C-alpha cells in the first residue's frame, strides 16, 4: 500500500493531481533498491569505479573506460533488474539535458530509436530548471517527456536506480551495450539515414521571432549565413580553445561569396572587428541566447571548434566544419553529409606527429589540458588561418581533389580501429599529407 501512496504523491508533484499509479510505476518502485529489493549492492564501489572510468576517459584510455562503465552497469542491472528478460530503461539520466551538446546527442539517440538501434519506447527526461524544460519541449515534443524535479538532484542518479535510467556515455539495447560515440557513428552511417527525414524541427513561431530579431540586427530577409562558434575559455590551458583572429580570412571567404557570418558564444569572448556582412552576437550574448537553436538549424553550415553546439547542429541536419579538432580518434565523428574536419597539429620533440601515431595511443583520445600534454611530451598547435580558410572554401565551392589521401586515411582507421570516421578536409590533407598520413 505504501508503494501506491508514494507513487500517487510523486504523480501529484509532477502533474498537479493525485493520479493513481500505473502498474509499470508500481513494479519499478517495488523492485528497486529503495523499496528493498537488493540492499547488498555496493553503491560506493559503483561510484568509485564510475569515477575511475571518467579519469581513464580523460587520460585517453577510451576502451578501458568503456569496459569499466559497462561492468558497472552490468553489476547494477544484474542486481536490480526486475526480470532476466531485457527491459528498456524508462528514463534518461539527468545528464542528457544538462548541456547543448547533450541535447544534440539526445537528438541522435532519437534517430537511433527510429532505426531500431535502441529500444523505441518513449522516455522520461528529468530536468532541473525552466530553461531545460523549454528546450526539451521545443526540440522533442513527440519523442521524450520532460519531467521537472526539485532540489537539484534526482533519485534516479543513485546507482541503485540505474536499471531504470539511460546513462549518457553507454547506451543499452537488447544486444548489450553501445558507447555513445559508436552509436553516433552507427546513426550517421545507417543506410536509411537522411538529413531531411532525420532532423529536429523547430516551431514555426520560434523561427519567425528569430528571423525578425536577425533582421533588426541587419541580416537581409533573403540572405544565407554561416554560423561561427570558436571555443574561447578563460583557462588558457584548455586544449580545445581557438583564436578567433585566425578565422578572419575564413569569414572573408564567406562574405565574398555573398553570404553572411553570424558569430555566437559567450559575452566573455573577444569581440570581432566591424566587418561587412558579419553579425557578432557575443558582446551582447545575454540578449541573444534564445537565437542559438535557430542559428544551428538555419545556417548553410557551421564553422566550429570541438564544442557542444556541433552535436546539436548535426541533429538539425546542418553541415559542420570542425576546426582545431582535438581527441582526433573519436571527435572526428561522422555527421551530416558534407561535413568535414581539420585537426590541430601535435608535435613531439620538434617532430610533427602523424594521425596514425595519434590514434594508436592514448593521445588520440585524451581530453587532457596543454600542461599535461606537455608533460607527456606533446605540444599542440592551432590550425593556421590558411588551413581554416581553405577548408571554408571547400565547404562553399566544390573542388576536385584526389581520392588517394582519403583512401589512405580509411586504411589507417581500420588498422587502428578508430572510433570517429568523419571526413577530414581534402584541402587539409593536400597541404599536410606528407607528415599527417605518414605510416
FIKOLKOL-908127 format. One record per residue (C-alpha): residue number from 0; x, y, z. Coordinates in steps of 0.25 Angstrom, whole numbers. Layout:
// FIKOLKOL-908127
seq X Y Z
NUM X Y Z
...
This chain:
// FIKOLKOL-908127
seq X Y Z
0 0 0 0
1 11 10 3
2 17 8 -11
3 4 12 -17
4 2 24 -8
5 17 28 -10
6 15 28 -26
7 2 35 -24
8 9 47 -17
9 20 47 -27
10 10 48 -38
11 4 60 -31
12 18 66 -31
13 19 64 -46
14 5 67 -51
15 -2 74 -40
16 -12 64 -38
17 -13 51 -29
18 -13 41 -41
19 -14 27 -38
20 -1 19 -40
21 1 11 -53
22 5 -4 -52
23 18 0 -58
24 21 10 -47
25 17 0 -36
26 26 -11 -42
27 38 -1 -44
28 38 5 -30
29 34 -9 -23
30 46 -16 -29
31 56 -4 -27
32 67 -4 -16
33 59 8 -10
34 48 -2 -8
35 57 -12 -2
36 59 -22 -14
37 74 -23 -13
38 81 -15 -2
39 94 -23 -4
40 98 -14 -16
41 111 -7 -13
42 108 7 -18
43 120 13 -12
44 129 3 -21
45 120 7 -33
46 122 21 -31
47 137 20 -29
48 138 11 -42
49 130 20 -50
50 139 32 -45
51 151 24 -49
52 145 21 -63
53 144 36 -65
54 158 38 -61
55 162 27 -71
56 154 34 -82
57 160 48 -79
58 174 41 -80
59 171 35 -93
60 168 20 -89
61 156 20 -97
62 154 5 -98
63 157 3 -83
64 147 14 -79
65 136 8 -87
66 139 -6 -82
67 139 -1 -67
68 125 6 -69
69 119 -6 -76
70 124 -14 -64
71 118 -4 -54
72 104 -4 -62
73 105 -19 -63
74 107 -21 -48
75 95 -11 -45
76 85 -17 -55
77 88 -32 -50
78 86 -28 -36
79 74 -19 -38
80 67 -23 -51
81 53 -28 -49
82 53 -39 -59
83 65 -46 -66
84 58 -42 -79
85 63 -29 -85
86 55 -17 -81
87 58 -4 -87
88 60 8 -78
89 48 16 -76
90 56 29 -73
91 68 36 -78
92 78 41 -67
93 79 55 -63
94 92 58 -72
95 84 57 -85
96 78 71 -83
97 90 77 -76
98 97 84 -88
99 95 88 -102
100 104 77 -107
101 96 67 -99
102 83 71 -105
103 90 68 -119
104 93 54 -114
105 79 53 -110
106 74 56 -124
107 84 46 -129
108 78 36 -119
109 64 38 -124
110 69 35 -139
111 75 22 -133
112 61 19 -128
113 56 21 -142
114 66 11 -148
115 64 1 -137
116 78 2 -132
117 72 5 -118
118 58 2 -112
119 47 11 -117
120 40 13 -104
121 36 28 -101
122 45 32 -89
123 44 42 -78
124 55 52 -76
125 57 59 -62
126 60 74 -64
127 65 83 -53
128 60 97 -58
129 51 104 -67
130 61 106 -78
131 64 91 -79
132 49 89 -79
133 46 98 -90
134 58 93 -98
135 53 78 -97
136 38 82 -101
137 43 91 -113
138 52 80 -118
139 46 67 -114
140 31 69 -114
141 27 55 -118
142 40 47 -115
143 42 50 -100
144 34 55 -88
145 41 65 -79
146 39 63 -64
147 43 74 -55
148 50 71 -42
149 53 79 -29
150 65 81 -21
151 76 80 -32
152 77 65 -32
153 69 52 -35
154 67 39 -28
155 70 33 -42
156 84 37 -41
157 87 27 -29
158 94 15 -35
159 82 6 -29
160 73 12 -40
161 82 12 -52
162 74 0 -57
163 62 9 -60
164 70 21 -66
165 79 22 -78
166 94 27 -75
167 99 37 -85
168 112 30 -89
169 107 16 -90
170 94 12 -97
171 87 -1 -95
172 79 -9 -105
173 75 -24 -106
174 89 -28 -111
175 96 -22 -99
176 103 -8 -98
177 108 2 -108
178 117 14 -105
179 110 27 -109
180 121 31 -119
181 119 18 -126
182 104 19 -126
183 106 33 -133
184 115 26 -144
185 104 16 -146
186 93 26 -148
187 100 35 -158
188 105 23 -166
189 92 16 -165
190 87 12 -180
191 74 19 -177
192 79 32 -171
193 75 45 -178
194 77 59 -172
195 64 63 -178
196 56 52 -171
197 65 50 -158
198 66 64 -153
199 60 72 -141
200 50 82 -145
201 47 96 -138
202 33 102 -137
203 29 112 -148
204 26 123 -137
205 40 122 -131
206 47 122 -145
207 39 135 -149
208 43 142 -136
209 58 139 -139
210 57 144 -153
211 51 157 -148
212 62 158 -138
213 73 156 -148
214 66 165 -158
215 67 176 -147
216 82 173 -146
217 84 175 -161
218 82 161 -167
219 74 163 -180
220 62 154 -181
221 66 146 -193
222 81 145 -188
223 88 132 -185
224 98 131 -174
225 109 122 -168
226 109 121 -152
227 122 123 -145
228 126 118 -131
229 140 117 -127
230 143 112 -113
231 150 122 -104
232 151 119 -89
233 158 127 -79
234 166 115 -76
235 178 117 -85
236 182 102 -83
237 169 97 -89
238 173 89 -102
239 160 92 -109
240 162 107 -109
241 163 114 -122
242 167 128 -127
243 156 136 -133
244 166 145 -141
245 171 133 -149
246 157 131 -154
247 156 145 -161
248 161 140 -175
249 150 129 -174
250 140 140 -171
251 144 147 -183
252 143 135 -192
253 128 134 -187
254 125 149 -189
255 132 150 -203
256 123 138 -207
257 111 146 -204
258 108 141 -190
259 107 146 -176
260 114 141 -164
261 107 141 -150
262 116 138 -139
263 111 133 -125
264 117 129 -112
265 118 136 -98
266 120 150 -94
267 134 148 -89
268 139 145 -103
269 148 154 -111
270 139 163 -120
271 141 163 -135
272 145 176 -142
273 134 182 -150
274 133 175 -163
275 123 175 -175
276 112 164 -175
277 116 160 -161
278 108 160 -148
279 115 157 -135
280 105 153 -124
281 116 151 -114
282 117 165 -107
283 102 165 -104
284 101 150 -102
285 91 150 -91
286 81 157 -101
287 82 146 -112
288 84 133 -105
289 70 129 -110
290 75 130 -124
291 85 119 -123
292 76 108 -127
293 71 115 -139
294 86 118 -143
295 89 104 -142
296 77 99 -150
297 77 110 -161
298 91 112 -164
299 97 108 -178
300 107 101 -170
301 114 103 -156
302 129 107 -154
303 132 102 -140
304 143 96 -131
305 141 84 -123
306 129 88 -115
307 115 84 -111
308 107 93 -122
309 113 84 -133
310 105 72 -128
311 92 79 -128
312 95 85 -142
313 97 70 -147
314 83 67 -140
315 77 79 -148
316 83 73 -161
317 93 84 -162
318 107 82 -168
319 119 85 -160
320 133 90 -162
321 140 85 -149
322 153 93 -148
323 164 91 -137
324 159 78 -134
325 164 70 -122
326 164 56 -118
327 164 52 -133
328 162 37 -130
329 147 40 -126
330 144 54 -128
331 145 54 -143
332 131 47 -144
333 122 44 -155
334 112 55 -157
335 102 61 -167
336 107 58 -181
337 117 69 -186
338 123 71 -172
339 138 72 -171
340 148 74 -160
341 162 79 -159
342 170 75 -147
343 180 82 -138
344 195 79 -140
345 203 71 -130
346 218 71 -129
347 227 63 -121
348 242 67 -119
349 240 76 -131
350 235 65 -140
351 220 66 -145
352 212 54 -140
353 204 47 -151
354 190 43 -150
355 193 28 -149
356 202 31 -137
357 192 39 -130
358 180 29 -132
359 189 17 -128
360 192 23 -114
361 185 30 -103
362 187 44 -108
363 178 42 -120
364 166 40 -109
365 171 49 -98
366 164 61 -92
367 176 66 -84
368 180 80 -83
369 192 86 -90
370 201 85 -77
371 198 70 -76
372 201 68 -91
373 214 76 -90
374 218 66 -78
375 214 55 -87
376 224 60 -98
377 214 67 -107
378 212 81 -112
379 199 85 -118
380 197 96 -129
381 184 102 -134
382 180 102 -149
383 187 113 -157
384 178 124 -164
385 181 117 -177
386 176 103 -173
387 163 109 -168
388 161 118 -180
389 164 106 -190
390 154 97 -182
391 144 108 -182
392 145 110 -197
393 144 95 -198
394 130 96 -191
395 126 107 -201
396 131 102 -214
397 132 88 -219
398 146 86 -224
399 152 73 -230
400 163 66 -221
401 170 53 -222
402 163 41 -214
403 177 35 -211
404 178 42 -198
405 164 39 -193
406 167 24 -197
407 180 24 -189
408 172 31 -177
409 162 20 -177
410 172 9 -177
411 179 15 -165
412 166 16 -157
413 163 1 -160
414 177 -3 -155
415 175 5 -142
416 160 3 -140
417 158 17 -139
418 144 21 -133
419 142 34 -141
420 141 32 -156
421 137 46 -160
422 143 52 -173
423 156 61 -172
424 156 72 -181
425 163 69 -195
426 169 83 -194
427 176 80 -181
428 181 66 -186
429 186 72 -199
430 194 83 -190
431 199 73 -179
432 199 59 -185
433 214 57 -185
434 214 57 -169
435 200 55 -165
436 198 42 -173
437 211 36 -170
438 211 22 -166
